[in-house]
């Protein structure tokens, strides 16, 4: 069965994938279900084996050699037939040519005794659509900002708060975002149901109380863009009762959801080139797509714009829309950072005296600081933490930016770049 799309829309990850395929025999393209892995991989192969299909699995089990014919082959959702991983690894050891194998997987598969594939199969993560992949034209490049040259920043956009809210609700899943609103909501609800009822079980984890897991996911969604503690999320999942799942059970849920790429927390930044005291290492909570948070909490565009948060203020003082906007920006920034071989973290001192929403760190440890604000206006108070970080890091901080819902990209007199979210790209 062919997975190739009639009209393929290139993604930011395409350039990275092509670069790696020029020298690597096998690449595992990983990410949550629905992000577009199959379509991206299918553009580059001669043979496609869709292993979610029982018929295809039987075919491969009866004749494993059909995988190693020398043609470029896609093993789509390979985790449904785990022995194929070792077949590919051995073929790479035997001298398979660059670009021979592409594997897609919607779970970080762990099996005792199975070789990790290190040195043979490269892993590449694919996330939902970033803003620049949704039809917006960026005028500012993250790669240029990471250069350390403090490039000029310019550009104009008519995209505003209502547009960003529509993007949050629409989702970055290519097959869902274009659907009529009611069908889109049903698809997002089904996505969550499948995670609870089927996907976690396919990892080998047993969900004894599906309702408790769903309640926990709703609480986690409400904690978007915060560093709320595990006990606080657990308490919010079961308000008014002392009966809660065991801590080990909740930890198992979280581990399984991370392995399915459904939750995508941003780690705390621990710099290697400079010493900063009392840094907090707690992750900042994000689902793989903020639309899932909207679906889990039963919200819609009008409710978000009206500030109808439905209990999410247990985790924050501001409006939930601000947290979702930060999550949308975080998703986009992670897509762009990966193209530049950079990673994204967040910065917070232990007591919260100083915090910066996001840190984008190059391979050499130098970085840029990023604040996110659901407003077109930027005041001196909005950039005080960026100014503090610049004073502490000196030349180790390559640039400072604040991402807004405004209309114009520019640099302030203090050198901090102000960039509307729609104008930032890879």
KEDRENLO-639743 format. One record per atom (N, C-alpha, C, O): residue in three letters; x, y, z. Coordinates in steps of 0.1 Angstrom, whole numbers, plus 5000, padded with zeros to 4 digits. Example, Ala and Ser with C-alpha at 12.3 -4.5 7.8 and 13.67 -1.06 7.14 Angstrom:
BEGIN
Ala513249435078;Ala512349555078;Ala513249675078;Ala514249675085;Ser512849785071;Ser513749895071;Ser512950005079;Ser513450115080;
//
This chain:
BEGIN
Unk500949885000;Unk500050005000;Unk500950125000;Unk501850135008;Unk500650224992;Unk501450344991;Unk500950445001;Unk499750465003;Unk501950505007;Unk501650615017;Unk501950755011;Unk501750855018;Unk502450754999;Unk502850884993;Unk501650974990;Unk500650934984;Unk501851104994;Unk500751194992;Unk500851254978;Unk501851264971;Unk499651294973;Unk499551344959;Unk500351474958;Unk500951504949;Unk500151554969;Unk500851684969;Unk501551704983;Unk500851734993;Unk502851684983;Unk503551674996;Unk503951825000;Unk504551894992;Unk503751855012;Unk504151985018;Unk505451965026;Unk505451895036;Unk506552025021;Unk507852005028;Unk507752065042;Unk507152165044;Unk508551995051;Unk508552035065;Unk510052085068;Unk510952055060;Unk510152145079;Unk511552185083;Unk512452065085;Unk513652075082;Unk511851955089;Unk512751835092;Unk513251775079;Unk514151695079;Unk512651815067;Unk513051755055;Unk514451775051;Unk515151685047;Unk514951895053;Unk516351935050;Unk517251855059;Unk518251805054;Unk516951835071;Unk517751765081;Unk517751615077;Unk518751545077;Unk516551565073;Unk516451425070;Unk517251395057;Unk518051295057;Unk517251475047;Unk517951455035;Unk519451465037;Unk520251385032;Unk519851555046;Unk521351565049;Unk521851435056;Unk522851385053;Unk521051385065;Unk521451265072;Unk521351135063;Unk522251055064;Unk520351135054;Unk520251015045;Unk521451005035;Unk521650905030;Unk522051115033;Unk523251115024;Unk524351035029;Unk525251005022;Unk524451015042;Unk525550945048;Unk525150825057;Unk526050755061;Unk523850815061;Unk523450715070;Unk522550615063;Unk521750645055;Unk522850485065;Unk522050375059;Unk520650365064;Unk519750325057;Unk520450395077;Unk519150375083;Unk518850495093;Unk519650535101;Unk517650545092;Unk517150645101;Unk515750615106;Unk514950575099;Unk515650625119;Unk514250605126;Unk513650745128;Unk514150825136;Unk512550775121;Unk511850895122;Unk510750875132;Unk509850805130;Unk510950945144;Unk510050915155;Unk509251045158;Unk509551155155;Unk508151015165;Unk507251125169;Unk505851075172;Unk505550965169;Unk505051165177;Unk503651125181;Unk502851085168;Unk503151125157;Unk501851005170;Unk500950965159;Unk500351095153;Unk499951185160;Unk500251095140;Unk499551205133;Unk500451325130;Unk499951425124;Unk501751325133;Unk502551445130;Unk503051445115;Unk503551555111;Unk502851335108;Unk503251345094;Unk504451265090;Unk505051285079;Unk504851175099;Unk506151095097;Unk506051005084;Unk506951005076;Unk504850935082;Unk504750845071;Unk504850925058;Unk505450875048;Unk504151035057;Unk504151115044;Unk505551165041;Unk506051155030;Unk506251205051;Unk507651255049;Unk508551145045;Unk509351165036;Unk508451035052;Unk509350915049;Unk509050865035;Unk509950825028;Unk507750855031;Unk507350795018;Unk507950865006;Unk508050804996;Unk508250995008;Unk508851074997;Unk510151024993;Unk510651054982;Unk510750935001;Unk512250904999;Unk512450754997;Unk513650714997;Unk511450674994;Unk511650524994;Unk511050474981;Unk510250534974;Unk511450344978;Unk510850274967;Unk509750174971;Unk508850144964;Unk509950124984;Unk509050024989;Unk508550065002;Unk509250115011;Unk507250045005;Unk506550085018;Unk505949965024;Unk505049905018;Unk506249945036;Unk505649835044;Unk504949895056;Unk505649935065;Unk503649885056;Unk502849945066;Unk502549845077;Unk501649765075;Unk503349845088;Unk503349735097;Unk502149745107;Unk502049655116;Unk501349845107;Unk500149855115;Unk499149755109;Unk498249705116;Unk499249715096;Unk498349615090;Unk498749475093;Unk499849435091;Unk497849395099;Unk498149255102;Unk498549175090;Unk499449085090;Unk497949205078;Unk498349135066;Unk499749165062;Unk500549075058;Unk500249295063;Unk501649325060;Unk502549255070;Unk503649215066;Unk502149255083;Unk502949185093;Unk503149035089;Unk504248985090;Unk502048975086;Unk502148835082;Unk503148815070;Unk503848715070;Unk503048905061;Unk503848895049;Unk505348905052;Unk506148825047;Unk505649005061;Unk507049015065;Unk507548905073;Unk508648865072;Unk506648855082;Unk507048745091;Unk507348615083;Unk508248545086;Unk506648595072;Unk506848485064;Unk508048495054;Unk508648395050;Unk508448615051;Unk509548645042;Unk510248765047;Unk510148875040;Unk511048755057;Unk511748875062;Unk512748935052;Unk513049055053;Unk513248855043;Unk514248905033;Unk513649015024;Unk514449085018;Unk512349025024;Unk511849135015;Unk512149275020;Unk512049375013;Unk512649275033;Unk513149405038;Unk514449445033;Unk514749565031;Unk515349345030;Unk516749375026;Unk516949345011;Unk517849265008;Unk516249405003;Unk516349374988;Unk517349474982;Unk517749454970;Unk517849564989;Unk518749664983;Unk518049794978;Unk518649894976;Unk516749784977;Unk515949904974;Unk515749984987;Unk515849934998;Unk515350114985;Unk515050204996;Unk513650165002;Unk512750164994;Unk513650125015;Unk512450075020;Unk511950155033;Unk512850195041;Unk510650165034;Unk510050225046;Unk509450125054;Unk508550045049;Unk509750115067;Unk509050025077;Unk508250125085;Unk508750175095;Unk506950135082;Unk506150225088;Unk505550165101;Unk504950065101;Unk505750235112;Unk505350195126;Unk505950055128;Unk505249955131;Unk507250055128;Unk508049935129;Unk507849865142;Unk508049745143;Unk507449935153;Unk507349875166;Unk506249765166;Unk506149685176;Unk505349755156;Unk504349655156;Unk505049515152;Unk504349415153;Unk506249525147;Unk506949395144;Unk508449425148;Unk509349445140;Unk508749415161;Unk509949455166;Unk511249395161;Unk512249455161;Unk511149265156;Unk512349205151;Unk512849275138;Unk514049255135;Unk512049355132;Unk512549425120;Unk513649525124;Unk514549555115;Unk513749575136;Unk514749665140;Unk516149595139;Unk517149645134;Unk516149475144;Unk517449395143;Unk517849355129;Unk518949355126;Unk516749325121;Unk517049305107;Unk517749415100;Unk518749405093;Unk517249535103;Unk517849655097;Unk519249685103;Unk520149715095;Unk519349665116;Unk520749685122;Unk521749595115;Unk522849635113;Unk521349465113;Unk522349375108;Unk522649405093;Unk523749385088;Unk521649455086;Unk521849495072;Unk522849615071;Unk523649625062;Unk522649705081;Unk523649815081;Unk525049765084;Unk525949815078;Unk525149675093;Unk526449615096;Unk527049545084;Unk528349545082;Unk526249495075;Unk526649425063;Unk526949515052;Unk527449475041;Unk526849645054;Unk527249745044;Unk526149805036;Unk526349845024;Unk524949815041;Unk523849875033;Unk524250025029;Unk524850095037;Unk523750065018;Unk524150195012;Unk523350305020;Unk522350275026;Unk523950425020;Unk523150535026;Unk521750555020;Unk521550545008;Unk520850585029;Unk519450605025;Unk518650475023;Unk517550485017;Unk519150365026;Unk518450235023;Unk517250215032;Unk516150175027;Unk517250255045;Unk516150225054;Unk515650345061;Unk516450425066;Unk514350355060;Unk513650455069;Unk512650385077;Unk511850305072;Unk512650405090;Unk511750345100;Unk510950455106;Unk511550555110;Unk509650445107;Unk508850545115;Unk508350475127;Unk507950355127;Unk508250545138;Unk507650495150;Unk506950595158;Unk507450705160;Unk505850555164;Unk505050645173;Unk505250615187;Unk504450655196;Unk506350545190;Unk506650505204;Unk508150485205;Unk508750435196;Unk508650535216;Unk510050515219;Unk510150375225;Unk509850355237;Unk510450275217;Unk510250135220;Unk511450085228;Unk512650095224;Unk511150025239;Unk512249965248;Unk511849815251;Unk510749785255;Unk512749735248;Unk512549585250;Unk513849525256;Unk514949545249;Unk513849465267;Unk515049405273;Unk515749315263;Unk515149225257;Unk517049335262;Unk517849255253;Unk517949295239;Unk518749245231;Unk517149395235;Unk517149445221;Unk518249555220;Unk518349645228;Unk519049545209;Unk520049645207;Unk519449775204;Unk518449795197;Unk520049885210;Unk519550015208;Unk519650075194;Unk518950165190;Unk520550015186;Unk520750065173;Unk521750175172;Unk522050225161;Unk522350205184;Unk523350315184;Unk524550285174;Unk525050175174;Unk524850385166;Unk525950365157;Unk525450305144;Unk526250315134;Unk524250255143;Unk523750195131;Unk522450265126;Unk522350305114;Unk521550295135;Unk520250355131;Unk520150485138;Unk520050495151;Unk520250595131;Unk520050725136;Unk518650755140;Unk517750715133;Unk518450835150;Unk517050865155;Unk516851015152;Unk517651095155;Unk515651045146;Unk515351185143;Unk513851215147;Unk512951135143;Unk513651315155;Unk512351345161;Unk511551435152;Unk512151535146;Unk510351405150;Unk509451495142;Unk508251535150;Unk507651455157;Unk508051665151;Unk506951725159;Unk505851775150;Unk505951775137;Unk504651815156;Unk503551875147;Unk504051995140;Unk505152045142;Unk503252055132;Unk503552165123;Unk503952285132;Unk503152335140;Unk505052345129;Unk505452475134;Unk504652585127;Unk504052555116;Unk504752705132;Unk503952815126;Unk504452835111;Unk503652865103;Unk505752825109;Unk506252855095;Unk505852745086;Unk505852765073;Unk505352635091;Unk504852525082;Unk503352525080;Unk502752445073;Unk502752635086;Unk501252645084;Unk500852755075;Unk499752795075;Unk501852805067;Unk501552905057;Unk501953045060;Unk501753135052;Unk502553065072;Unk503053195076;Unk504453215070;Unk505253125070;Unk504753345066;Unk506053375060;Unk506953435070;Unk506853555074;Unk508053365075;Unk508953425085;Unk509853525079;Unk510253505067;Unk510253625086;Unk511253725082;Unk512453725091;Unk513453785088;Unk512453645102;Unk513553635111;Unk513953485113;Unk513053405115;Unk515253455111;Unk515753325112;Unk516353295126;Unk517153365131;Unk515853185132;Unk516553145144;Unk517953105142;Unk518853135151;Unk518353045131;Unk519753015128;Unk520553145128;Unk521753145133;Unk520053255123;Unk520753375123;Unk520953435137;Unk522053485141;Unk519953425145;Unk519953465159;Unk521053385167;Unk521753435175;Unk521153255164;Unk522053165170;Unk523553195166;Unk524453145172;Unk523653265155;Unk525053295150;Unk525853385159;Unk527053385159;Unk525153455168;Unk525853545177;Unk526253685171;Unk526853765177;Unk525753705158;Unk526053835152;Unk525053945155;Unk525154055149;Unk524053915163;Unk522954005166;Unk522354065153;Unk522454185151;Unk521853985144;Unk521354035131;Unk520254135132;Unk519554135142;Unk520154215122;Unk519054305121;Unk517654225121;Unk517654115115;Unk516654285128;Unk515354215129;Unk514354305123;Unk514254425127;Unk513554255113;Unk512554335107;Unk511454245102;Unk511554125101;Unk510354315097;Unk509254235092;Unk507954285098;Unk507854335109;Unk506854265091;Unk505554305095;Unk504554195093;Unk504754115083;Unk503554185101;Unk502454085099;Unk501154135104;Unk501154215113;Unk500054085098;Unk498754115103;Unk498154015112;Unk497054025117;Unk498953905116;Unk498553805124;Unk498353855139;Unk499353915144;Unk497253825145;Unk497053875158;Unk496553765168;Unk496653645165;Unk496153805180;Unk495753715190;Unk494653615185;Unk494753495188;Unk493653665179;Unk492653575174;Unk493153465164;Unk492753355165;Unk494053505156;Unk494653415146;Unk495453305154;Unk495453185150;Unk496253355164;Unk497053255171;Unk496153155179;Unk496453035180;Unk495053215184;Unk494053125191;Unk493453025182;Unk493352905185;Unk493153065170;Unk492652975160;Unk493652865156;Unk493352745154;Unk494952905156;Unk496052805153;Unk496152705165;Unk496352585162;Unk496052755177;Unk496152665188;Unk495052555188;Unk495252435190;Unk493852605185;Unk492652515185;Unk492752415173;Unk492352305174;Unk493252465161;Unk493252385149;Unk494252275150;Unk493952165144;Unk495252285158;Unk496352185160;Unk497352185149;Unk497152245138;Unk498452125151;Unk499552105142;Unk499551965136;Unk500551935129;Unk498551885138;Unk498451755131;Unk497951775117;Unk496851825115;Unk498751745107;Unk498351785093;Unk496951725089;Unk496251785081;Unk496651605093;Unk495451535089;Unk494151585097;Unk493051545093;Unk494351665107;Unk493251715115;Unk492951855114;Unk491751895114;Unk493951945112;Unk493752085113;Unk492852145102;Unk492252245104;Unk492752075090;Unk491952125080;Unk490452085080;Unk489652125072;Unk490052005090;Unk488751955091;Unk487752055097;Unk488152155103;Unk486452045094;Unk485452135100;Unk485552125115;Unk485852015120;Unk485252235122;Unk485452235137;Unk484852115144;Unk485552065153;Unk483652075142;Unk483051975150;Unk483751835147;Unk484051765157;Unk484151815135;Unk484851685131;Unk486251695137;Unk486751595142;Unk486851815137;Unk488251825143;Unk488151795158;Unk489051725163;Unk487151855165;Unk487051825179;Unk486951675182;Unk487551625191;Unk486051615173;Unk485851465175;Unk487151385173;Unk487451295180;Unk487951435163;Unk489251365160;Unk490251385171;Unk490951285175;Unk490251495177;Unk491151525188;Unk490751445201;Unk491551385208;Unk489451435203;Unk488951355214;Unk489251205212;Unk489651135221;Unk489151165199;Unk489451025196;Unk490950995198;Unk491350885202;Unk491751095195;Unk493251085197;Unk493551045211;Unk494250955214;Unk492951125220;Unk493151105234;Unk492550965239;Unk493250895246;Unk491350935234;Unk490850805237;Unk491750685233;Unk491850595240;Unk492250695221;Unk493150595216;Unk494350575225;Unk494850465228;Unk494950695229;Unk496150685238;Unk495750605251;Unk496550525255;Unk494650635256;Unk494250575269;Unk493850435267;Unk494250345275;Unk493050405257;Unk492450265255;Unk493350165248;Unk493250045250;Unk494350215240;Unk495050125231;Unk496550145231;Unk497350055233;Unk497050265229;Unk498450295227;Unk499350255238;Unk500350195237;Unk498850295250;Unk499750255262;Unk499750105264;Unk500850055268;Unk498650035262;Unk498749895263;Unk499649825253;Unk500349725256;Unk499749895241;Unk500749835231;Unk502149855235;Unk503049785230;Unk502449945244;Unk503749955250;Unk504049845260;Unk505249825265;Unk503049765264;Unk503249665274;Unk502849715288;Unk502949645298;Unk502249835289;Unk501849895302;Unk500349865303;Unk499549885293;Unk499849835315;Unk498449805317;Unk497849925324;Unk498349975334;Unk496749975318;Unk495950085324;Unk494750025332;Unk493749985326;Unk494950015345;Unk493849955353;Unk492650045355;Unk491549995357;Unk492950175354;Unk491850265357;Unk491850375346;Unk492450485348;Unk491250345334;Unk491350445323;Unk490850585327;Unk491350685323;Unk489750585336;Unk489250715340;Unk490250795348;Unk490350925346;Unk491050735356;Unk492050805364;Unk493150855355;Unk493550965357;Unk493550785345;Unk494550835336;Unk493950955328;Unk494751055326;Unk492750945324;Unk492151065317;Unk492151185325;Unk492451295321;Unk491751165338;Unk491751275348;Unk493151335349;Unk493251455350;Unk494151245350;Unk495451295352;Unk495951375339;Unk496551475341;Unk495551325327;Unk495951395315;Unk495251535315;Unk495851635310;Unk494051545320;Unk493351675320;Unk494051775329;Unk494251885327;Unk494551715341;Unk495251805350;Unk496551845345;Unk497051965346;Unk497251755338;Unk498551785331;Unk498351895321;Unk499151985319;Unk497251885313;Unk496951985303;Unk496652125309;Unk497152225304;Unk495952125321;Unk495752245328;Unk497052315333;Unk497152435335;Unk498052225335;Unk499352275340;Unk500352315329;Unk501552335331;Unk499852325317;Unk500652365305;Unk501452485308;Unk500952585313;Unk502752475305;Unk503752595306;Unk504052625320;Unk504452745323;Unk503752535330;Unk504152555344;Unk505052455348;Unk505352355341;Unk505652465360;Unk506552365366;Unk505852305378;Unk506452265388;Unk504452295377;Unk503752235388;Unk504252105392;Unk504652025384;Unk504252075405;Unk504851945410;Unk503851835407;Unk502751855405;Unk504451715407;Unk503651595405;Unk502551575415;Unk501451545411;Unk502751605428;Unk501651595438;Unk500551695435;Unk499351665437;Unk500951815430;Unk499851915427;Unk499051875415;Unk497851895415;Unk499651815405;Unk498951775394;Unk498051655398;Unk496851655393;Unk498551565406;Unk497751455410;Unk496551495418;Unk495451445417;Unk496751605427;Unk495651655435;Unk494551715426;Unk493351705428;Unk495051795416;Unk494051855407;Unk493351755398;Unk492251785394;Unk493951635396;Unk493251535388;Unk492051475396;Unk491151415390;Unk492151475409;Unk491151415418;Unk490751515429;Unk490851485441;Unk490151625425;Unk489851725436;Unk488751675445;Unk487851605441;Unk488951705458;Unk487951675468;Unk487951535473;Unk487051485479;Unk488951455469;Unk489151325474;Unk490551285478;Unk491451345472;Unk490651205488;Unk492051165492;Unk492451035485;Unk493650995485;Unk491550975477;Unk491850855470;Unk492450885457;Unk491750935448;Unk493750865456;Unk494450895443;Unk495250775439;Unk495650695448;Unk495550755426;Unk496450645422;Unk497750655429;Unk498250765433;Unk498450545431;Unk499750545438;Unk500750625429;Unk500550635417;Unk501750675436;Unk502750755430;Unk503450675419;Unk503650735408;Unk503650555421;Unk504350465411;Unk503450455398;Unk503950445387;Unk502150445401;Unk501150435390;Unk501250555381;Unk501250555369;Unk501150675388;Unk501250805380;Unk502550815373;Unk502550865362;Unk503650775379;Unk504950785373;Unk504950695360;Unk505550725350;Unk504250575361;Unk504150495350;Unk503350555338;Unk503750535327;Unk502250625342;Unk501450695332;Unk502350795325;Unk502350795312;Unk503050875332;Unk503850975327;Unk504950925318;Unk505150975307;Unk505650815322;Unk506650755314;Unk506050705301;Unk506650725290;Unk504950635301;Unk504350585289;Unk503950695280;Unk504150685268;Unk503350805285;Unk502950915276;Unk504150985270;Unk504151035259;Unk505350985277;Unk506551045271;Unk507050955260;Unk507450995250;Unk506950825263;Unk507450725252;Unk506550735240;Unk507050695229;Unk505350765242;Unk504350785230;Unk504550925224;Unk503850955214;Unk505351005230;Unk505551145225;Unk504351235227;Unk504251335220;Unk503351195235;Unk502151265238;Unk502451385247;Unk501851495245;Unk503251365257;Unk503651475265;Unk505151505261;Unk505951415258;Unk505451635261;Unk506751675256;Unk507351785265;Unk507451905261;Unk507651755277;Unk508151855287;Unk509451915283;Unk510251855276;Unk509652045287;Unk510852115284;Unk511752105296;Unk511252145307;Unk512952055295;Unk513752035307;Unk514252165313;Unk514352265305;Unk514652165325;Unk515252285331;Unk516652295326;Unk517352195324;Unk517152425324;Unk518452445318;Unk519552435329;Unk519452505339;Unk520452355326;Unk521652345335;Unk522852375327;Unk523452285320;Unk523352495327;Unk524452535318;Unk525752465322;Unk526052435333;Unk526552445311;Unk527852375313;Unk529052475312;Unk530152435317;Unk528852585307;Unk529952685304;Unk530052785315;Unk531152855316;Unk529052815323;Unk529052915333;Unk528452855346;Unk527752755345;Unk528652915357;Unk528052865370;Unk527052965374;Unk527253085376;Unk525852915376;Unk524752995382;Unk524152915394;Unk524052795393;Unk523952985405;Unk523552925417;Unk522052895417;Unk521252965411;Unk521752785425;Unk520352755428;Unk519352745416;Unk518352805416;Unk519752665406;Unk518952655395;Unk517952535397;Unk518252435403;Unk516752555393;Unk515652455394;Unk515752365381;Unk515852415370;Unk515652235384;Unk515752135373;Unk514352085369;Unk514352005359;Unk513352125375;Unk511952075372;Unk511652105358;Unk511852215353;Unk510952005351;Unk510552035337;Unk509352125336;Unk508552135346;Unk509252195325;Unk508052275322;Unk507052185314;Unk507552125304;Unk505852185318;Unk504952085312;Unk504352135299;Unk503852245298;Unk504352045289;Unk503752065276;Unk503251935270;Unk503951835271;Unk502051945264;Unk501651835255;Unk502351855242;Unk502851955238;Unk502351745234;Unk503051755221;Unk502351865212;Unk503051915203;Unk501151885214;Unk500451995206;Unk499452055216;Unk498651995222;Unk499452195216;Unk498452255226;Unk497052235223;Unk496152245231;Unk496752185210;Unk495352155207;Unk494852035216;Unk493652025219;Unk495751945220;Unk495351835228;Unk494951885242;Unk494051835248;Unk495651995247;Unk495252055260;Unk493852115259;Unk493052095268;Unk493552185248;Unk492252235246;Unk491152135245;Unk490152145251;Unk491452025238;Unk490551915237;Unk490251845251;Unk489151815255;Unk491351815258;Unk491251755271;Unk490351835281;Unk489651775289;Unk490451965280;Unk489752055289;Unk488352105284;Unk487752175291;Unk488052055272;Unk486752085267;Unk486552235263;Unk485452285264;Unk487652305260;Unk487552445256;Unk487452465241;Unk487552365234;Unk487152585237;Unk487152615223;Unk487652765221;Unk488052825231;Unk487652805209;Unk488352935206;Unk487653045214;Unk488253135219;Unk486353045214;Unk485553155220;Unk485853155235;Unk486053265241;Unk485853045242;Unk486153035256;Unk487553085259;Unk487653155269;Unk488453055251;Unk489853095254;Unk489953245253;Unk490553315261;Unk489353305242;Unk489453445240;Unk488653525251;Unk489053635255;Unk487653455257;Unk486853525267;Unk487453505281;Unk486953555291;Unk488553425282;Unk489153395295;Unk488453295303;Unk488553295316;Unk487553215297;Unk486853105305;Unk487752985307;Unk487752895298;Unk488552985317;Unk489652895319;Unk489152765326;Unk489952665325;Unk488052755332;Unk487452635337;Unk488352565347;Unk488652445345;Unk488852635357;Unk489652575367;Unk491152565365;Unk491852515374;Unk491652605354;Unk493052595351;Unk493852695360;Unk495052685361;Unk493152795366;Unk493952885374;Unk494452825387;Unk495152895395;Unk494252695389;Unk494852635401;Unk496352625399;Unk497152615409;Unk496852645386;Unk498252635383;Unk498952765380;Unk500152775378;Unk498152875378;Unk498652995373;Unk497853115377;Unk496653105382;Unk498453235376;Unk497753355379;Unk497053415366;Unk495953475367;Unk497753405355;Unk497253465342;Unk496353375335;Unk495953265340;Unk495853425323;Unk494953355315;Unk495553225309;Unk496753225306;Unk494753125307;Unk495252995302;Unk495653015287;Unk496552945282;Unk495053115280;Unk495453135266;Unk496953175265;Unk497553145256;Unk497453245275;Unk498853285275;Unk499753165276;Unk500753155270;Unk499253065284;Unk500052935285;Unk500052855272;Unk501052805268;Unk498852855266;Unk498752785253;Unk499552855242;Unk500152785234;Unk499552985242;Unk500453065233;Unk501853025235;Unk502653005225;Unk502353025247;Unk503652985250;Unk503952845245;Unk505052815240;Unk502952755246;Unk503152615242;Unk503252605227;Unk504052535221;Unk502452695219;Unk502552695205;Unk503952745201;Unk504552695191;Unk504352855207;Unk505752905204;Unk506852805207;Unk507752795200;Unk506652735218;Unk507652635222;Unk507752525212;Unk508852485208;Unk506552475207;Unk506552375196;Unk507352425184;Unk508152355179;Unk507052545180;Unk507652605168;Unk509152615170;Unk509952585162;Unk509552675182;Unk510952695185;Unk511752565185;Unk512852565181;Unk511152455190;Unk511852335191;Unk512052275177;Unk513052215174;Unk511052295168;Unk511252255154;Unk512452325147;Unk513252265141;Unk512452455149;Unk513552535143;Unk514852505150;Unk515852505143;Unk514852495163;Unk516152465170;Unk516752335165;Unk518052325164;Unk515952235163;Unk516452105159;Unk517252115146;Unk518252055144;Unk516652195137;Unk517352215124;Unk518752275126;Unk519652255118;Unk518952355136;Unk520252415139;Unk521052335149;Unk522052385154;Unk520652215151;Unk521352125161;Unk521452185175;Unk522452175182;Unk520452255178;Unk520352325191;Unk519252255199;Unk518352185194;Unk519252275212;Unk518252225221;Unk517552335229;Unk518052445230;Unk516252305233;Unk515452405240;Unk515252355255;Unk514952245257;Unk515452455264;Unk515252425278;Unk514552555284;Unk514252645276;Unk514252555297;Unk513752675303;Unk514652705315;Unk515352615320;Unk514652825319;Unk515552875330;Unk514652925342;Unk513753005340;Unk515052875354;Unk514352915366;Unk515252895378;Unk515852785379;Unk515452995386;Unk516152975398;Unk515252905408;Unk514052905407;Unk515852845418;Unk515152755427;Unk513952815434;Unk512852755435;Unk514052945438;Unk512853015444;Unk512053095435;Unk511053155439;Unk512353095422;Unk511653165412;Unk511853315411;Unk511053385405;Unk512953355417;Unk513253505416;Unk513553545402;Unk513153655398;Unk514153455394;Unk514453485380;Unk514053365372;Unk514353255375;Unk513453395361;Unk513053285352;Unk512953345338;Unk512553455335;Unk513353255328;Unk513253295314;Unk512553175307;Unk512853065309;Unk511453205299;Unk510553105294;Unk511352995287;Unk511052875289;Unk512253035278;Unk512952935270;Unk514452975268;Unk514753095266;Unk515252875268;Unk516652895264;Unk516952805252;Unk516652685252;Unk517552855242;Unk517952785230;Unk519452775230;Unk520152875229;Unk519952655232;Unk521352635234;Unk522052565222;Unk521552455218;Unk523152615217;Unk523852555207;Unk524652435212;Unk524752415224;Unk525252365203;Unk526052245207;Unk527252285216;Unk527652215224;Unk527752405214;Unk528952455222;Unk528552515235;Unk529452555243;Unk527252515238;Unk526752565251;Unk526352705252;Unk525752755261;Unk526752785241;Unk526252925241;Unk524852925237;Unk524352835231;Unk524153035241;Unk522653025240;Unk522053165237;Unk522653265237;Unk520653155235;Unk519853275234;Unk518753255244;Unk518253145247;Unk518353375250;Unk517253365260;Unk515953415253;Unk515953515245;Unk514853355256;Unk513553385249;Unk512453395259;Unk512253315268;Unk511753505259;Unk510553525266;Unk509353525257;Unk509453565245;Unk508153485261;Unk506953475253;Unk505953555260;Unk505653545272;Unk505253645252;Unk504253735258;Unk503053735249;Unk503153765237;Unk501853715255;Unk500553725247;Unk500153865247;Unk499153905253;Unk500853945240;Unk500554095239;Unk501354145228;Unk502454095224;Unk500854255221;Unk501654325211;Unk502654425217;Unk503554465210;Unk502454455229;Unk503254555236;Unk504354495245;Unk504054395252;Unk505554555245;Unk506654505254;Unk507154625262;Unk507454735257;Unk507154605275;Unk507554705285;Unk508954665291;Unk509354545289;Unk509554755298;Unk510854725304;Unk510654615314;Unk511554525317;Unk509554605321;Unk509254505331;Unk509254365324;Unk509654265330;Unk508754355312;Unk508654235305;Unk510054175301;Unk510154045300;Unk511054255301;Unk512354205297;Unk513354205308;Unk514554185306;Unk512854225320;Unk513854235332;Unk514654105334;Unk515754115337;Unk513953995332;Unk514753865334;Unk515753845323;Unk516853785326;Unk515453885311;Unk516353875300;Unk517553965303;Unk518753925300;Unk517354085307;Unk518454175311;Unk519254125322;Unk520554135321;Unk518654065332;Unk519454005343;Unk520253885338;Unk521453875341;Unk519753805329;Unk520453685324;Unk521653735315;Unk522753675316;Unk521453845308;Unk522553895299;Unk523653945308;Unk524853935305;Unk523354015319;Unk524354065328;Unk525153945335;Unk526353965337;Unk524453835337;Unk525153725344;Unk525953645334;Unk527053595337;Unk525453625322;Unk526153535312;Unk527153605303;Unk528053545298;Unk527053735301;Unk527953805292;Unk527953755278;Unk526853735272;Unk529153725273;Unk529253685259;Unk528753545257;Unk528553495245;Unk528453465267;Unk527853335266;Unk526453345261;Unk525953245255;Unk525853455263;Unk524453475258;Unk524553545244;Unk524853655243;Unk524153465234;Unk524353515220;Unk523353625217;Unk523653715209;Unk522153615222;Unk521053715219;Unk519953695229;Unk519853595236;Unk519053795229;Unk517853795237;Unk516653835229;Unk516753935222;Unk515553765230;Unk514453795222;Unk513153775230;Unk513153695240;Unk512153855226;Unk510853835232;Unk509853815221;Unk509753895212;Unk509053705221;Unk508153665211;Unk506753715215;Unk506253685226;Unk506053785206;Unk504853855209;Unk503753825199;Unk503953745190;Unk502553885202;Unk501453875192;Unk501354005184;Unk500354035178;Unk502454085184;Unk502454215177;Unk502554205162;Unk502454105156;Unk502654325156;Unk502654335142;Unk504054355136;Unk504254335124;Unk505054405144;Unk506354445138;Unk507454375146;Unk507454355158;Unk508554335138;Unk509754285143;Unk510754395144;Unk510954465134;Unk511454415155;Unk512454515156;Unk513354495168;Unk513054395176;Unk514354565170;Unk515254565181;Unk514954685190;Unk514954795185;Unk514854665203;Unk514654775212;Unk516054845214;Unk517054795209;Unk516054955220;Unk517255035222;Unk518254955231;Unk519454975229;Unk517754865239;Unk518654785247;Unk519154665240;Unk519954585246;Unk518854645227;Unk519354535219;Unk518454415219;Unk518754315212;Unk517454405228;Unk516554295228;Unk515654295216;Unk515054395213;Unk515554175209;Unk514754165197;Unk513354135201;Unk513054045209;Unk512454205195;Unk510954185196;Unk510454125183;Unk510554185172;Unk509953995184;Unk509553925172;Unk508153865173;Unk507953785182;Unk507253905164;Unk505953845164;Unk506153695161;Unk506953655152;Unk505353605167;Unk505553465165;Unk505453415151;Unk506253335147;Unk504553485143;Unk504453445129;Unk505653475120;Unk505753425109;Unk506453565125;Unk507653605117;Unk508953535120;Unk509953565114;Unk508853445130;Unk510053365133;Unk510053235126;Unk509053165126;Unk511153195120;Unk511353075113;Unk512653005116;Unk513453055123;Unk512952895109;Unk514152825111;Unk515452905107;Unk516552855108;
//
